[in-house]
């Protein structure tokens, strides 16, 4: 059973619901349409956990990884949960729960370091940094196994993952660099642990 994959997906969905619908300042004037479609980053959880160059340099280092628990907009959370279920299941079936967790966290951490100290991102959130790390590990495992079908994933799931991977590189410059740095982190930790 893919314990990390399922637990992580449940966790980010719960945080998404809390931060976008339940635990937001009463003075925030966000319409239901904004909450569902484009999202917002006014929630208390977002303010405590999002990636922020200024706050990380001020000592709030947990933000290097905690930002991967946050999502803005329904499309954001659905796409990241879907990708996590696909690639997380594949990687976890080969590496196990603990190694998959380590790979995810290290990938997100390396991306957080890059986005904070090189890119100097003012604010960021999303699970994709760790997901792209798992995608890099998926590629490493596919090469080692000699096939992308090394796990019991249907071909349709692999096509969805490919669309997610390529599409995520066209979501803006900052997002592309988050994904590239997460993928790089995945290569680094994947070569060590796989």
N, C-alpha and C positions, 0 to 999 in steps of 0.2 A: 504494500500500500504506500503510495507517495505521500508520506506524512508531512514533509516540509511543504510540498506544493499545495496540498489542500488547506493546511493550516494557514499558510501565508495568504492564499486567496481569500479565505474567510476573514482574516484579520484586516486586510486592506479594504474589503467591502464594508465591514463594520465601521472602520475609521472614516471611510467615505461618507456613509450615511450620517454618522455623528457630526462630522465636520461641515458638511454641506447643508444639513437640514435641521439638526437638533441643537448643536452647541455653537451657535453663532451669536454675536452681540445683537441685542434687540434693536439697536439703532441702525443696524445694517439694512439698507434698502435694496434687497436683491429679489428680483421676481422669480417665480417658480420656473419660468422659461429659462432664465439665466442659470439657475441652479441645475436644471436638467441638461441643457444643451451646451452652453459655453462654460459653465461652472463659475466659481469665484474663489478667492483665496482669503476670505474674511474670517473664517472660522478660528476658534481659539486653538484647536489642535494644529492647524496650518501655521499659525503664528509661532507656536512653540517648537515646531519640527522642520519647517521648510529650509532648504539650502539658502544660505545668505553669507556672502563673502564677509561682510562687516561683522555679523554676529559670530561667525566661526573664528575670525581673527580676534574677536573679543573674548574667546574662551569657550564658546558653546560648540564644542567639537562633535557632539552627538549628531549634529545636523548633517555631517558628512555622509551619514547612512540613514538617519531617521526620515529624511526627505523622500525616501523611496516608499514610505507608507502612505503618502498623500496623493490625491488625485483631484482634478478640477474638471467637472463635466462628465456626463454619463458615457460619452464615447471614449473618453480617456480611461475610465475605470473598466469598461467592458473590454476594450482592446487589450489592456494590460492583463486582466484576469484571463482572457482567452489565451494570450501568448504564454502566460505563466503556466496554465494548465497543460498546454501542449509541450513546450520545451522543458518545463520542470519535470513533468512525468517521464519524458525520455531520458533526461540526464539522471534523475533520481533512480530510475530503474537500473542504471549502470553503476552509479557511484554510491548510492545509498543516501539516506537522509542527512547525516552529519556533513559529509563532504559536499553535498549539494547546497546546504545552508552556508557553509564556509565559502564556497565558490560565489554564491549570490552576494553575500556581505562584502567579500573582498572586491568584487567587481564594482559594486555600488560605492565602496570606500575610495577606490582608485579614481572613479569618475568624479566623486565629490572633491577629492584633492585637486584634480585637474581643473574642474569647473570653478573652484574657489581661488586657487593660487595662480593659475595660468590664464584661464578665460575671464576670471573675475566676475562671475555671474552674480547679479544683485539678488535674484530670487528664483528658486526652482523647486520642482516637486515631481514625483512620478516614479513608478517601479521599473521603468524601462532601462535604467542604468544597470541594474542587476539582471534584468531579462536579457539584455544584449550580451552581458557576460555569460549567461547560460547558453545563449545562441552560439557564442564562440566555443564553448565547451562541447556543445552538440556537434559542431563542425570537427573538432579534434577527435571526438569519439567516432564520428562517421568515418573519418580517415583511418583511424586505428582499426575499426571493424570492417573497413572496405565497403561500406554501404550506409546510406542514410536510413535504411530500414532496420537499424540495429535494435530498435525498440518496437513494441507492438502498436505503433501509431498507424492509423489509416493514412493513405496518400492524401486525402482531403485535408487532414490536419497539417501535413507538411506544406501543402500549398498555402493554407491560411498563414502559417508561420513565415513562409517566404514573402507573402504580400506584406505582412506586418514588418518584417525586417527591411525590405526595400522601401516601403512606404514611409517608415519612420525616419528615413534619411532625408525626406523632403518636407519636413514639418517646421523648417526654419533653421537658421544657422546655429543658434544655441542648442536646440534639440539634437541636431545632427552631431555636434561635438559631445553632448552628453552620451549619445549612443556609441559614438566611436571610442570614447574613453572607457565606457563600460565594457565594450567588446574587447578592447585592449587589456583591461583588467581580467576579463575572462580567459584570454589567451595565456596571460602570465600565470594565474592560479590553476588554470586547466592543465597546463604542461607539467605543473608540479604534482597535482592530485589525481590526474586521470591515468 
